[in-house]
Amino acid sequence: MKQLYQNDPRWKDQKIGLQNSLTIGQVGCMLTCLAMTVNQFGGHETPASLNERMKAANGFNGAWIKSAQVPGQFSQLGFKRQKYADGKKAPIRLADIDAALTAGSLVMVRVDWTPDANIDSHWVILHKKKGSDYLMWDPWQKDGAPDTLLGRYSFDGKKAEDVILEAIWHGKGDLTPAVSGKGKEKEKEKGKGKGKRKRPAKSDTAVKIKTDTDNLALRSAPRVAADTLITYLPQGTNLTLRNPADAAKIGQQDQWLPVKTKNGTTGYVAAWYVKET
């Protein structure tokens, strides 16, 4: 797949979408990512041609492309929008990204492309895992810029789960859920019979858990934001639930657990990245 750039002189000054002021070069990062996605699955688009095609299909809100409508314009290619995740609601599951990339999907992610306090949104495409980082296709051409997610956008040592603000999966067929061990205990508890585990009945019974992934964020509030990060916890870190009644949330997607570390630091962790000990 040939890399495309929104700031390519061939189309950077063309007006984008259904308005007459902003250009592809200024705000065409998602448009360019979608053109590359289409091409990865057999298409032959440029940001300029996709711009015209989606304009004709009323596929813009002003300058902003309606990304969910793009696969339907290329039904003959057989790819689809497989999943969307918003990091404001819960941390993006890196295991889901890894599993999708292994299966041949692409993952478009929104990042903050400047280190200042305000979020300046920019979309890129992750196409391959590289150690703890990801190789990416960035629609903004800059000579000498790193070609990995963390190499280019990890300001102040941020981890991938904090760099990624939103994610959109595209590929053929349905996504296969990542097998990471998170939530397995919960699945077992759904069954009937002797295998069903019981949670502590008394509210003052301490519940011990431990992290089931490396570099799990401990946060001061149950939300993903730069100002809530306290520290990163290694895999296997022992924690205590501050409210034993929250044990029912262990392993559940989009849930947070109030915890305390061995040294007394309190905070919140994502419930599906821990398991009970």
N, C-alpha and C positions, 0 to 999 in steps of 0.2 A: 504494500500500500504506500503510495507516494504521499509524503508529508505535505499538508496544506497550511497556509498562513493567512490570517485575517489582514495582516499588514503588507501583503503582496501588492506591489504597484499595479498589477493588472486589475485589481478590483477594490483596493482599500478605500478609494474615494467615492465608490458607488453608494447611494442611499440604501439603507437597509429597511426592509419591512414596509409597513403602510404609513410612512411619515416622510418628511422632506428635510430633516436637519441632520440626524445622526447617520454615520456611515459604517460600512462593514469594518473598516480599520479601527473605528472607535469602539464599537460595542458588538462586534461580530464573532466573539470567541465561541459561543454556543453554536451559532450557525456553522462555523468552520469545523467544530468538533463533529457535528451531525453529518456534514458532508464527508468527512473522513470515515465516519462509522458506516455510512451507506456504501462507500467505496470498498471498505474492508469485506463487505458481504456481497460484492460483485457489481456495485454501481459505478458510474462514471460521472461524478459531480464535482463542481467547484463551489466555493462559497457564492460566487455570482450566479451560477445556474440554479443552485438550490434556493437562493434568495428569490429568484423570479418564479420558480415553481411553487414555492410556498405562498408567495404573494397572490398568485392566480387562484390558489386554493383557500384564500382567506386564512392563511396559517400564521398570522402575526397579530399580536396585540401591540399596535404601534410599531416600535422597533424590536419588540421581544418575540422571538419565534415560539410558537406553540409546539414544543418539542415532542409531546405525546402524539401529535398528528403525523410526524415525519415517516415512521415505518409504514403507515397505511398508504403513503404515496408510492411505495416501492414493494407492494405485496408480492410481486413476482420474484423478489430476492429471498423471501422466506425468513427474514429476521423480524424480531419484534422487540418492543420495550418490555423487558422481563421484570423489572422491579425498580422502585424508587425509595430512597431513604433520606430523611431529614435529620441532620445531626443536632438540630436544636431540641428535638424530642428525646433523643437517646444517642449514645455514641454509635457511629457507623461500625458495623461488625466487619473487621478486617478478614475474618475467616470466610465470610460470604464473598468478599471481593476475591480472595485467593482461590476459592473453589470455582468461581465463575471464570476467572482468567485461565485456570487449568482446563476448563471445559471449552475454551475457545470464544467466550464472550468478551466484550469490551465494557469497561466501566468509565463513564464520564463522571468527573468529580469537580465540585466547585471549591475553590481555594481562595484565600486572601493573598493577593499577590504583592502586598506591601507590608513592611514591618510596623507601620504606625498603628495607632490605637483604633482608627476607623477601619471597617471592613471594605476592601475594594475587591469586589467579586471577579473571578476569572475561572473559566471552565477549561479543563484539560482532559485527555483520555489516558487512562491506565491500560496498558496492553500486556504487561509481563511483570511478574514478581522478580525482584532482584535482592536477595538477602532479606533484610528488614525494610527495604525500600521498593519502589515500583518504577519501572521504565515507563515513560509517558511520551505522548505526542502533544506538544504544546502549540496552540495556534498562533502564539506571538513569537515571531522570529527575533532572536537576539543572539548575535555572534558570541560564541564562547560560553553560553548559558548551559548549565548542567541539564542532562536529559532524564533526570530522575525527579520524582515528586519531592522527596526530602532534600535532595541536593539543591533544588531551586526555591522551594517554598517553606522549608522548616526554619523559620526565624526563631531565635532564642532556644534552639534545641527541641522544638515541639516534636512530638511523636505523630505518626501517620493518623491516628484516630482523632487528633486535635487539628491537624492540617485540613482534613477532609470535612467540609461543612455540609455538603449534600452529595448524593450519588445516584446515578441512573445507569442501570444495567441494560445492555442490548445484546441479543444473540439469537440463535436458532433453538426452538424448543423451550421447555421449561427449565428453570434453574433447579439443580439438585441441592437440597439443604446441606450446608457444610457439616461435616462430622467432626466436632471439636470436643465433645465430652460435656459441654455445658448443657444443663437441663436434663441429662439422662436420668438422674434420680427422680425428677418430676414426672417424666414419662412413665417410669416404672410405677409411680404411685397412682397413676390413673387406672391401672388394672385392678382386678378384684382378687380376693383370696389371701393366702398366707403371706404373699410378697408385699403387701401394702404396709408402708412404714407409717409410724405415728409421730406426730410432732409433739414437742413438750406441751403439756397441758397447763402448767403453772406459768404465770407471767413473769415470775422472778427466776426462772430457770435459764441459766446462761446458755446461749447457742454459739458454738464455735464454728467458724467457717475458714476457708483459705482460698486464696486467689488461684484460678485455674488457667491463667494466661500470664505472659510476661508483660511488664510495663503497664499494668492496670492503673488508671488514674484514680487517685483519691481526691475527692472534691469537697469544697466547703458547703456546697449546695447541690441539690439533685438536678443539675442541668449542665450541659456542656458549654463552657465559655472560658475565655482566657483568664478571667478574674476569679474563677472558682477552683483552679488547679492548685492543690497543696503539694503533691509529690506523685511519683510513679512507684508502684509496688512490684517487686519481683514475683515471679510465679512461685506458689507455695507459701506466700506470706500468711501467717495466722492472724485472724481477726476475730473480734467478738461483736455480735449483734447488740446494738444499744437497746433495741426493743425486740425481745424474743418473739413477740407476735408476728414480726416480719419474716419469720422463718418460712412461712408459706410462699414467699416471693422468690426464694432461692431458685435460680435457674430460669426464671421467667423473663421473656423479652420485654423491653421497655419499662422495666421496674428498677427502682433504686433501693439500696439498703443502707441505713444509717449504721456505721460501724465504729469500732475503737481499735487502734493498733496496740501492740504489746507495750509501747512506750507511752500510751495514753492519748495519742493524737486521735481526734474524732473527725469524721467526715462521712462522705457517701461514696459508694462504689456501684457500678452497673451489676445488677443481680444475676445476669446470665454469664458473667465471667468469674463466678465463684461457685464453690461446692461446700456442702456440709462435711465436717470432719467427724 
